Amino acid sequence: MAYFHKNLTQEKWNSMRIENQILNTASELLRAKNWMAKKDDVYMRNSLDRAFELIDLTIMDRKKWDNSRLGELLKFREILGEFYIGLNKNVGQFAKLIKALLSFNKISYQVEI
């Protein structure tokens, strides 16, 4: 059972289409971006905590995420960690990171941020 998304189980997450997984994660990241722009570290980290939870659920969905895409997702998680610990607070670069997540799927890539 997820900690932040209380009613979300691994099975429920796995039943979602890949673009829905990506878009749900991206929505948390967009919230984080908005809080970053407002220089509110507390709310930004809360949004990132929720995004990390969704990313971790995604990583565990091995049926959709094969080895090559899984490696990209793990690298994405690592870069996101730099924003979390404050090594990078550039809103423009964070927006590029969100776009990189959206590019994991051709449907989600069409979303404008």
PyMOL commands that set and color helices and strands:
alter all, ss='L'
color gray80, all
select helices_A, chain A and resi 10-14+18-37+41-59+67-84+91-102+108-110
alter helices_A, ss='H'
color red, helices_A
deselect
rebuild
show_as cartoon
